């Protein structure tokens, strides 16, 4: 979904499915950042308010030298010392990283340049008077408070010198003199940090009987158990167990066993209550397997999506078999990731699965194998969570969780809201714990190119 459409949904809401009335318009997104010097003293403030397709930014600052000062949004929500790539040395606020660059331009440019030509974080200068005080107020469409250009939980930095809007990487704007973390107003959330430097948490599952959240690493296959109340985290199963090199979709079955989709290994792993391997089920050898997600159903079956081979797999009696040849259905596979997240209705009659590269949501009848398109518009749809007639969709590259209201027969749906939480980084899967949603922040976009923000984490927030 393009940013304009996404922002429109946030601004006005949509009618819920089935004519049950209108959703209440959500409060406009807003955020603020306390601007501190390197000693931690607050010497200014920045505020951000979503206004349609743009963001209204207001900045006040004190204690700076008179003249113009460069100002930018930086990638990470850290105002700590770190390496500044402009000088290749540790500096105050270097932990904020480089300029936010959602368009992957790798180029410093003007505050009006399209993101594909220049950093999204390139902002106008702020002018400081003889009294050391300065202010700036402007609109920008280079960034947003939600979606792919979202700046929540990133940093705003003010520099010592003017910005020439040309020289890489930061316009010759000099030392970082003020920094503030952009924090969403009036939004409660809790993070579950993970201990590993290469965790890239893709899948998540919840064992309500034991109060444990499980999450798996796409990079290593490690699986962690997290106490949902205390946040205490332990290694449940080390990657490599019976060939498990990757852990994508996770589910806990009625017996408390953990099922793991193994991605490019083409395998499904089953782990016991104590993390010991129960079985590894291999799909038949074929080029380019990618088992992405799975769902147990009441009859003892487990259905498994394959994102690159047009096949829906089924496990029965600890044997995995091809169940539905998708090439004979309306679901058409193309380049990239195809079927991804999957859920089942409580009676197991229907499966709902999302096709990431097309944004299409599909309903599959487990009795007749009939396939019906429910809706489109869910591009980058990854993990799914079904709560009654409400479907939550983790939209990884769009950095939001979408809420879809489904009809009584699950045959149609309507997108009603988008939720960025307090800054999601490539959310891939979801669970529900009590009345809260928990989303992974997988950062899979940084798996092969880029530097992820650590610690990796899961984020918990009230369902909406």
HULINKA-V380047 format. One record per backbone hydrogen bond with DSSP energy under -1.0 kcal/mol. NH is the residue of the N-H (numbers start at 1). CO is the residue of the C=O. Records with the same first field share a line. If there is no record, write none. Layout:
# HULINKA-V380047
NH: CO + CO
This chain:
# HULINKA-V380047
6: 2
7: 3
8: 4
9: 5
10: 6
11: 7
12: 8
13: 9
16: 21
19: 16
23: 14
31: 48
32: 183
33: 46
35: 44
36: 179
37: 41
40: 37
43: 35
45: 60
46: 33
47: 58
48: 31
49: 56
50: 29
51: 54
54: 51
55: 140
56: 49
57: 138
58: 47
59: 136
60: 45
61: 134
62: 43
64: 132
67: 128
69: 126
70: 161
72: 157
73: 121
74: 155
75: 98
76: 96
78: 76
82: 91
84: 89
87: 84
88: 84
91: 82
94: 91
95: 80
96: 93
97: 94
100: 73
104: 101
113: 110
117: 114
118: 114
119: 107
121: 100
122: 119
123: 71
126: 69
128: 67
129: 133
132: 129
134: 61
136: 59
138: 57
140: 55
144: 149
150: 147
151: 144
153: 182
154: 151
155: 74
156: 180
157: 72
158: 178
159: 70
160: 175
161: 173
164: 171
171: 167
177: 158
178: 158
179: 36
180: 156
182: 154
183: 32
185: 30
190: 460
192: 458
194: 456
202: 216
205: 214
207: 212
211: 207
212: 207
213: 226
214: 205
215: 224
216: 203
217: 222
218: 200
221: 217
223: 237
224: 215
225: 234
226: 213
227: 232
228: 211
231: 227
234: 225
236: 223
237: 223
240: 244
241: 238
243: 240
244: 241
245: 243
247: 217
248: 261
249: 292
251: 259
253: 257
256: 253
258: 271
259: 251
260: 269
261: 249
262: 267
263: 291
265: 262
266: 263
268: 281
269: 260
270: 279
271: 258
272: 276
275: 272
278: 270
279: 270
281: 268
283: 266
291: 263
292: 305
295: 303
297: 301
300: 297
302: 315
303: 295
304: 313
305: 293
307: 290
311: 309
312: 324
313: 304
314: 321
315: 302
316: 319
319: 316
321: 314
323: 312
324: 312
326: 310
328: 325
329: 326
338: 307
340: 354
341: 382
343: 352
345: 350
348: 345
351: 364
352: 343
353: 362
354: 341
355: 360
356: 338
357: 337
359: 355
361: 375
362: 353
363: 372
364: 351
365: 370
366: 349
369: 365
372: 363
374: 361
375: 361
378: 359
380: 356
381: 378
382: 394
383: 428
385: 392
387: 390
390: 387
391: 404
392: 385
393: 402
394: 383
395: 400
396: 380
399: 396
400: 395
401: 419
402: 393
403: 417
404: 391
405: 414
406: 389
407: 412
410: 407
414: 405
416: 403
417: 403
419: 401
423: 420
431: 438
433: 436
436: 433
437: 461
438: 431
439: 459
440: 429
441: 457
442: 426
443: 425
446: 443
447: 444
458: 192
459: 439
460: 190
461: 437
463: 435
